[in-house]
Amino acid sequence: MGSYKVEFKKSAKKALDHLPGMIRNQLALKIYSLKEVPRPDGCKKLNGEIDLCRFRVGDYRIVYLIQDGKLIVIVVKIGHRRDFYRD
């Protein structure tokens, strides 16, 4: 299997950019590790959603879409767990 490309929805990239430096770096490392393993341990498929997954990094949650046919991972949403499920 080849390496996946990581892309961001505009809102997810903006959310990542506005986080404090150390947290932003932790999340970025985890997100870019999806290039090699798009379904890591701890990844949960969201109910009722095709190829939409979620994983946590500390108190933060990341939702992303996996397009296996195109080898693309699209980060859809990033947020703190206290705010994450309010939408």
GROMACS elastic network, one bead per residue, 0.5 to 0.9 nm:
[ bonds ]
;  ai    aj funct       b0    kb
    1     4     6  0.88763   500
    1    36     6  0.88272   500
    2    35     6  0.88908   500
    2    36     6  0.78481   500
    2    71     6  0.74927   500
    3    34     6  0.89438   500
    3    35     6  0.54902   500
    3    36     6  0.54388   500
    3    37     6  0.84123   500
    3    71     6  0.70202   500
    3    72     6  0.87795   500
    4    34     6  0.73932   500
    4    36     6  0.64565   500
    4    37     6  0.83365   500
    4    38     6  0.76202   500
    4    68     6  0.83531   500
    4    70     6  0.81580   500
    4    72     6  0.51290   500
    4    73     6  0.65453   500
    5    32     6  0.87806   500
    5    34     6  0.85600   500
    5    35     6  0.59075   500
    5    70     6  0.87699   500
    5    71     6  0.62759   500
    5    73     6  0.60552   500
    5    74     6  0.83469   500
    6    31     6  0.77862   500
    6    32     6  0.67367   500
    6    34     6  0.74449   500
    6    35     6  0.63835   500
    6    71     6  0.88967   500
    6    72     6  0.59808   500
    6    74     6  0.59215   500
    6    75     6  0.74060   500
    7    13     6  0.89666   500
    7    72     6  0.72507   500
    7    73     6  0.61688   500
    7    75     6  0.61898   500
    7    76     6  0.89643   500
    8    11     6  0.79494   500
    8    12     6  0.60390   500
    8    13     6  0.56817   500
    8    64     6  0.87633   500
    8    73     6  0.83477   500
    8    74     6  0.53645   500
    8    76     6  0.64687   500
    8    77     6  0.86052   500
    9    12     6  0.52710   500
    9    13     6  0.63204   500
    9    14     6  0.86619   500
    9    74     6  0.68949   500
    9    75     6  0.61054   500
    9    76     6  0.53986   500
    9    77     6  0.76334   500
   10    13     6  0.52629   500
   10    14     6  0.62041   500
   10    15     6  0.86879   500
   10    76     6  0.84602   500
   11    14     6  0.50669   500
   11    15     6  0.61512   500
   11    16     6  0.86781   500
   11    76     6  0.76741   500
   11    77     6  0.71440   500
   11    78     6  0.85232   500
   12    15     6  0.50371   500
   12    16     6  0.62171   500
   12    17     6  0.86090   500
   12    62     6  0.88691   500
   12    75     6  0.64842   500
   12    76     6  0.57395   500
   12    78     6  0.55377   500
   12    79     6  0.85139   500
   13    16     6  0.51140   500
   13    17     6  0.61215   500
   13    18     6  0.87255   500
   13    75     6  0.81259   500
   13    76     6  0.87703   500
   13    77     6  0.84583   500
   13    78     6  0.82327   500
   14    17     6  0.50891   500
   14    18     6  0.63249   500
   15    18     6  0.53599   500
   15    19     6  0.67714   500
   15    77     6  0.79620   500
   15    78     6  0.62243   500
   15    79     6  0.71220   500
   16    19     6  0.55533   500
   16    20     6  0.88629   500
   16    23     6  0.89747   500
   16    24     6  0.60821   500
   16    27     6  0.79141   500
   16    28     6  0.80421   500
   16    78     6  0.67331   500
   16    79     6  0.82719   500
   17    20     6  0.82814   500
   17    21     6  0.87785   500
   17    24     6  0.71156   500
   18    21     6  0.87902   500
   18    24     6  0.81488   500
   19    22     6  0.83819   500
   19    23     6  0.65308   500
   19    24     6  0.54678   500
   20    23     6  0.56656   500
   20    24     6  0.59386   500
   20    25     6  0.86295   500
   21    24     6  0.50654   500
   21    25     6  0.61049   500
   21    26     6  0.86955   500
   22    25     6  0.51757   500
   22    26     6  0.63273   500
   22    27     6  0.87501   500
   23    26     6  0.51166   500
   23    27     6  0.62099   500
   23    28     6  0.85040   500
   23    60     6  0.89242   500
   24    27     6  0.52292   500
   24    28     6  0.60002   500
   24    29     6  0.86047   500
   25    28     6  0.50336   500
   25    29     6  0.61254   500
   25    30     6  0.86484   500
   26    29     6  0.53023   500
   26    30     6  0.64038   500
   26    31     6  0.86974   500
   26    57     6  0.76884   500
   27    30     6  0.51448   500
   27    31     6  0.60289   500
   27    32     6  0.85616   500
   27    57     6  0.66836   500
   27    60     6  0.82446   500
   27    62     6  0.84577   500
   28    31     6  0.50094   500
   28    32     6  0.60182   500
   28    33     6  0.84208   500
   29    32     6  0.53323   500
   29    33     6  0.61390   500
   29    34     6  0.89954   500
   30    33     6  0.51169   500
   30    34     6  0.69099   500
   30    57     6  0.77727   500
   31    34     6  0.54999   500
   31    35     6  0.79209   500
   31    62     6  0.83011   500
   31    75     6  0.79969   500
   32    35     6  0.56904   500
   32    36     6  0.82383   500
   33    36     6  0.59269   500
   33    37     6  0.65506   500
   33    38     6  0.77563   500
   33    40     6  0.88392   500
   34    39     6  0.72360   500
   34    40     6  0.74882   500
   34    73     6  0.73278   500
   35    38     6  0.62010   500
   35    71     6  0.87080   500
   35    72     6  0.82350   500
   35    73     6  0.74781   500
   37    40     6  0.56909   500
   38    43     6  0.88027   500
   38    66     6  0.71907   500
   38    73     6  0.71438   500
   39    42     6  0.83057   500
   39    43     6  0.59170   500
   39    44     6  0.83621   500
   39    53     6  0.80638   500
   39    66     6  0.87203   500
   40    43     6  0.55861   500
   40    55     6  0.86199   500
   41    44     6  0.85957   500
   41    55     6  0.88506   500
   42    54     6  0.85039   500
   42    55     6  0.61236   500
   42    56     6  0.76163   500
   43    53     6  0.63899   500
   43    54     6  0.56481   500
   43    56     6  0.78757   500
   44    52     6  0.86093   500
   44    53     6  0.54189   500
   44    54     6  0.52212   500
   44    55     6  0.62711   500
   45    48     6  0.88854   500
   45    49     6  0.77154   500
   45    50     6  0.83844   500
   45    51     6  0.70646   500
   45    52     6  0.59529   500
   45    54     6  0.63697   500
   45    55     6  0.89471   500
   46    49     6  0.56345   500
   46    50     6  0.79705   500
   46    51     6  0.80301   500
   46    52     6  0.57767   500
   46    53     6  0.55029   500
   46    54     6  0.67870   500
   46    63     6  0.88309   500
   47    50     6  0.83412   500
   47    52     6  0.85541   500
   48    52     6  0.89069   500
   49    52     6  0.55580   500
   49    53     6  0.83611   500
   50    53     6  0.87582   500
   50    65     6  0.82771   500
   50    66     6  0.88310   500
   51    64     6  0.83428   500
   51    65     6  0.56655   500
   51    66     6  0.53921   500
   51    67     6  0.72484   500
   51    68     6  0.88113   500
   52    63     6  0.69474   500
   52    64     6  0.56959   500
   52    66     6  0.65184   500
   52    76     6  0.89774   500
   53    62     6  0.82508   500
   53    63     6  0.56155   500
   53    64     6  0.54335   500
   53    65     6  0.63117   500
   53    66     6  0.76971   500
   54    61     6  0.68229   500
   54    62     6  0.55230   500
   54    64     6  0.64090   500
   54    65     6  0.89411   500
   55    60     6  0.85351   500
   55    61     6  0.58369   500
   55    62     6  0.55498   500
   55    63     6  0.67825   500
   55    64     6  0.87358   500
   56    59     6  0.69694   500
   56    60     6  0.56250   500
   56    62     6  0.62350   500
   56    63     6  0.89326   500
   56    81     6  0.87076   500
   57    60     6  0.52558   500
   57    61     6  0.63582   500
   57    62     6  0.79066   500
   58    61     6  0.80930   500
   59    79     6  0.86020   500
   59    80     6  0.58094   500
   59    81     6  0.56431   500
   59    82     6  0.82328   500
   60    78     6  0.71469   500
   60    79     6  0.55024   500
   60    81     6  0.54144   500
   60    82     6  0.87302   500
   60    84     6  0.82390   500
   61    77     6  0.79621   500
   61    78     6  0.57776   500
   61    79     6  0.55119   500
   61    80     6  0.61930   500
   61    81     6  0.60818   500
   61    84     6  0.70991   500
   62    75     6  0.72582   500
   62    76     6  0.76410   500
   62    77     6  0.57481   500
   62    79     6  0.67923   500
   63    74     6  0.87181   500
   63    75     6  0.61462   500
   63    76     6  0.55341   500
   63    77     6  0.51122   500
   63    78     6  0.65739   500
   64    73     6  0.66291   500
   64    74     6  0.53869   500
   64    76     6  0.50085   500
   64    77     6  0.69291   500
   64    78     6  0.89822   500
   65    72     6  0.82002   500
   65    73     6  0.56788   500
   65    74     6  0.50459   500
   65    75     6  0.64448   500
   65    76     6  0.68809   500
   66    69     6  0.89518   500
   66    70     6  0.89525   500
   66    71     6  0.76920   500
   66    72     6  0.61444   500
   66    74     6  0.65396   500
   66    75     6  0.89026   500
   67    70     6  0.56130   500
   67    71     6  0.57779   500
   67    72     6  0.51282   500
   67    73     6  0.62156   500
   67    74     6  0.79938   500
   68    72     6  0.65926   500
   68    73     6  0.82553   500
   69    72     6  0.79896   500
   70    73     6  0.89836   500
   75    78     6  0.77828   500
   77    84     6  0.86736   500
   78    84     6  0.78339   500
   79    82     6  0.83412   500
   79    83     6  0.66688   500
   79    84     6  0.54031   500
   80    83     6  0.55823   500
   80    84     6  0.57481   500
   81    85     6  0.71620   500
   82    85     6  0.73524   500
   82    86     6  0.81774   500
   83    86     6  0.57444   500
   83    87     6  0.81422   500
   84    87     6  0.71126   500
